[in-house]
């Protein structure tokens, strides 16, 4: 099950954290992976790790909020591998700030990377996937995305971007189903990544754990397992869904 041999995947924000974990997981299942992020040098380290496992990967510098950048990288990936089958829209930022203090510049940066960036990549990916009538687009959202009763203080702009990702995912799934493309979102809860650990104090972490039935922070690999499933043939009847990987946080 979950065999991705000869599939071509592109992962954004893949130089570290969950993105790196997703890239490694896809490679272990046989996919050829394009590692993209704002630092090509750090992406190359992930490529080297995949190659050391016997996999195939290539590194690219890409700013997901810049359409010209996105188009250039997607062109290069398709030129090198001949196709694109899987997109993991992972690139994102989280810079908490009280809603009363968020500047227009800070708001725009969050939306540009977290929401506009996922749109640009998904749109371009769908155009490539439609050529082969098969594709998997996996948008990384968040438990902090509205409508689920989790509103993290300091994250108004972040929640707005991730709520937009969920809504966008649902629309894309209906529009692109006839093209053979499934579009799903994953809403991670508290996951041990550099972005999260850098934003949470010990007090904030303890408060989070108090509301999580499993009583621990999740691992990137536990989210990557969901990525691999949604990228596989076994998930062919799953589209328009948001899968929350949160240790029971929403159920508590």
N, C-alpha and C positions, 0 to 999 in steps of 0.2 A: 504493500500500500504506500501511497504518497510518493511514488516514483516520479522524479522530475528530470530524468535523464534526457539530455538534448534540449531542454527548455532554456530559454534565454530570459534572465531576470534583471531588472534594474532596481536598485535600492537607493533611495535618497537619504541623506544624513547618516551615511553608513561608516563613517570613520571611527565611531566609538559607540558605546552604550547599546541601546536596543537595535539601532540600525546595523551595527556590526554583528550583533547576535543573529539578526534576521538573515543577513548575507551569508554567514557561516552555516546556518541551518539549511538554507536553500542549496548551498553548494554541497553539503553532505548528502542531500537527496539527489544529487546529480545535475543540478542546474548550472549553467554558465552564468556568471554574475558580473554585472557592471556596478562597481562601487563608486558612488558619487557623493561629494560633499564640498565644503568650501576650501578644503586643503587637500590638494592632490597627493602631497607627500604622506599625509596620514592615511589616505585611502590606499596608497600603495602598500602600506604595512599590512592592511587587511588582505589585499591581493596576495601578498607574499605568504600569509598564513594559509589562505585557501590553496595556493599552489603547493605548499608543503604537505597538504592533505591529499594531493593528487587531483585537485580540482582545477577549474579554469575560470579566470577572472581578469578584469581589467579596471584600471582606476581613471576617474575623470574628475576634474574640478568643475563644480556646477553650483550656481546660485539659483535656487528654484524660483525666486521671485522675479527673475529676469528672463523674459520670453526668448530673447535671442540666445542666451546661454543654454536654456532648455532645448531649443531646437537644434543647436549645434551639437550638443552631447547626444541627443537621441539620434541625429543623423549619423554620428560616429559609431554608435552602438550597432545600429542596423547595418551600416557599411561593414563592420567587422564580423558580425555574427549572422547577418542575413535576415534577421527577424527579431521581434520582441514578443514575448509571451506573458510575462509577469511583471507587474509594477508594484513595488512596496513604497507607498508615499509616507515615508517616515520623518523626513526633515521637519524640524520644528524648534521653537524656542519657548522658554518659560521664564519670564522676568517679573516676579510678583510686585505689585504696587497697589496701594489703596485706590479705589475708583475715583475718589475726589482729587487725586494727585496725578493721574495718568495724563501725559501730554498728548497732543495730537500726533506728534512724531512717534512716540512710543506705541500708540494705538495703531498707527499705519504700519509700523515695522512688524508688529505681531500679526496683523491680518495679512500683510504681504507674504510673509514666510509661511505661516501656518495654514492659511486658507487659499489665498491666490496661488501660492506655490503648488499646493496639491491639485488645484484645478488645472493649472498649466501643464503639469506632468501627466495628469489623467487624460486630459484632452488629446495631447500628443500621442500618448500610449495607445489610446483607443483607435486613433487613425492608423497606427501600425498594426495593431491586433486585428482590425477589421479585414485586413488583406488576407488573413489566414482563417478567418471565422472562428477564432479561439483566443481567449485572453482572460487574465485574472488581474483585477485591479484591487489592491488592498490599501485602504486609506487608514492611517493611524489617527484616531480621534483621542478621546480621553473620557474618564469617568466624570470629569468636570466639563460637561457639554450641554447642560440644560435638560429639563424635563425628567430628570431621574432623582432629584432631591439632594444632589451633592453640589453645593456652591462654595468653593474654596475662597476664603477671604484673600484679597489681593490679586484675584485672577479674573476680573471682569473682561478684560481684553482677550485673555487666554480662552475663557469659557465661550466667548462670542465666536472666536475662530474655530474652536473644536465643535461647537454646536452647528456652525456652518458646514463643517466637514460631514457631519452625520446627515444633515438635510441634503447636501449635494450628492452624497453617496446614494441616497434613496432615489433621487431623480435620475442620476446616471444609470443606475441599475435598470430602470424601466426603459430608458431611451436606447440603451446599448444591448439589451438582451437579444434582440433580433440579429445582432452582429456576432453572436457567440461569445460575448464578453460578460463575465460576472463582475459585479462591483460590490464590495463589502467593506465594512469598517471594523476596526478593533478599538475598544475603549479600555486601555490599561488603567488599573488602579494605581496604588503606590508601588512603584517598581524601583529597584536599586540601580540607578543610573547616575552618571556624573551630573546631569542636569537636575535631577531630583535631589540628590544629596547636597548639592551646592545651594539649593534654595530652602532647605528645611533645617531648622534648629533641632536640637535634641528634644526640647519641649514640644515642638510641633510634631516631631516623629512619634513621640509617646502618645500624643493626643490622637494621631491617626490610628495607631495600633489599637487603641482602646475601642475603636469602632469597627475593626476588622476581625471577623470571627476566627480566621486562621491565625491571627496574632503574630504576623510577621510581614515584612516587606517582600514583595514578589521578586523573582529573578527574571532577567531579560529572556532567558531561555524558555521560560514558561509562556511568555507572549509569543516567542518565535514558533513554538509548537502550533499555535493557532494560525500563524502566518503560513506555515507549511501546509496545514490542512486546507485553508482557503485557496492556496495556490494550486492545489492538486486536482486531479480528475475526480477524486472522491467527493469533492465539494461542488460538483457540477449543478446541483439543484439548490444551492445556497446563493442567493443574491439579494441585495438591498438590506442585508442584515447588519446589525451592530452587535458584535460579540464582546461582552465585558469580561475581562480577565482581572479580577479584583479581590480575590480571596474571600468573597462573600460580603464585601462592603455594602453593596446595594441591597442585599437581602436582609441585612441586620436591622 
